[in-house]
Amino acid sequence: MDKLERSVRIDPQRLKITMTAAGIHTDKELAEKAKITIRTITNVKKFGTCSWDAWNSIASAIGCNPIDLLITQGYPDPKLVTLAALLT
Protein backbone atom coordinates (compact mmCIF):
# COMPACT_ATOMS: atom_id res chain seq x y z
CA MET A 1 0.00 0.00 0.00
CA ASP A 2 1.56 3.33 -0.97
CA LYS A 3 1.42 6.62 0.93
CA LEU A 4 -1.56 7.99 -1.02
CA GLU A 5 -3.73 5.06 -0.03
CA ARG A 6 -2.99 5.63 3.64
CA SER A 7 -3.76 9.34 3.64
CA VAL A 8 -6.79 11.55 3.21
CA ARG A 9 -6.93 14.89 1.37
CA ILE A 10 -8.48 17.51 3.62
CA ASP A 11 -9.43 21.00 2.52
CA PRO A 12 -7.62 23.41 4.90
CA GLN A 13 -10.29 26.07 4.30
CA ARG A 14 -13.07 23.69 5.31
CA LEU A 15 -11.05 22.76 8.38
CA LYS A 16 -10.75 26.42 9.40
CA ILE A 17 -14.48 27.02 8.85
CA THR A 18 -15.56 23.98 10.85
CA MET A 19 -13.13 24.86 13.64
CA THR A 20 -14.59 28.36 13.89
CA ALA A 21 -18.14 27.03 13.81
CA ALA A 22 -17.26 24.67 16.68
CA GLY A 23 -15.74 27.50 18.72
CA ILE A 24 -12.20 26.17 18.38
CA HIS A 25 -9.91 29.12 17.76
CA THR A 26 -6.37 27.73 17.84
CA ASP A 27 -4.49 24.78 16.43
CA LYS A 28 -3.34 23.95 19.95
CA GLU A 29 -6.93 23.75 21.17
CA LEU A 30 -7.89 21.45 18.29
CA ALA A 31 -4.83 19.24 18.85
CA GLU A 32 -5.70 18.85 22.52
CA LYS A 33 -9.35 18.02 21.80
CA ALA A 34 -8.39 15.58 19.02
CA LYS A 35 -5.61 14.04 21.14
CA ILE A 36 -3.08 14.46 18.34
CA THR A 37 0.00 16.63 18.01
CA ILE A 38 -0.11 20.27 17.04
CA ARG A 39 2.39 19.36 14.31
CA THR A 40 -0.25 17.11 12.74
CA ILE A 41 -2.72 20.02 12.66
CA THR A 42 -0.06 22.31 11.19
CA ASN A 43 0.77 19.75 8.51
CA VAL A 44 -2.90 19.25 7.63
CA LYS A 45 -3.30 23.00 7.15
CA LYS A 46 -0.05 23.28 5.19
CA PHE A 47 -0.16 20.15 3.01
CA GLY A 48 -3.85 19.19 3.07
CA THR A 49 -3.27 15.55 3.95
CA CYS A 50 -3.34 13.37 7.04
CA SER A 51 -3.81 9.79 8.12
CA TRP A 52 -7.23 8.19 8.36
CA ASP A 53 -6.89 8.11 12.15
CA ALA A 54 -6.01 11.81 12.37
CA TRP A 55 -8.91 12.67 10.04
CA ASN A 56 -11.35 10.80 12.29
CA SER A 57 -9.89 12.37 15.45
CA ILE A 58 -10.10 15.88 14.01
CA ALA A 59 -13.69 15.44 12.86
CA SER A 60 -14.70 13.98 16.24
CA ALA A 61 -13.05 16.85 18.11
CA ILE A 62 -14.80 19.42 15.93
CA GLY A 63 -18.10 17.56 16.05
CA CYS A 64 -18.57 17.40 12.30
CA ASN A 65 -19.05 14.68 9.73
CA PRO A 66 -15.59 13.64 8.48
CA ILE A 67 -16.87 13.97 4.91
CA ASP A 68 -17.28 17.72 5.51
CA LEU A 69 -13.49 18.06 5.59
CA LEU A 70 -12.64 16.21 2.38
CA ILE A 71 -11.56 17.42 -1.03
CA THR A 72 -13.38 15.54 -3.76
CA GLN A 73 -11.58 15.99 -7.04
CA GLY A 74 -13.85 16.72 -9.98
CA TYR A 75 -16.92 17.52 -7.89
CA PRO A 76 -18.08 20.94 -6.74
CA ASP A 77 -18.41 21.73 -3.06
CA PRO A 78 -22.07 20.91 -2.29
CA LYS A 79 -22.29 23.83 0.12
CA LEU A 80 -21.14 26.26 -2.56
CA VAL A 81 -23.69 24.89 -5.01
CA THR A 82 -26.43 25.33 -2.42
CA LEU A 83 -25.34 28.88 -1.59
CA ALA A 84 -25.14 29.78 -5.28
CA ALA A 85 -28.67 28.48 -5.80
CA LEU A 86 -29.95 30.63 -2.95
CA LEU A 87 -28.34 33.75 -4.43
CA THR A 88 -29.97 33.40 -7.86
GICORWO-V508673 format. One record per helix or strand. SS is the DSSP state (@ for helix, = for strand). FROM is the first residue (numbers start at 1). TO is the last residue. If there is no record, write none. Layout:
SS|FROM|TO ; SS|FROM|TO
This chain:
@|3|6 ; =|7|10 ; @|12|21 ; @|27|34 ; @|38|47 ; =|49|51 ; @|52|62 ; @|66|69 ; =|70|70 ; @|78|87
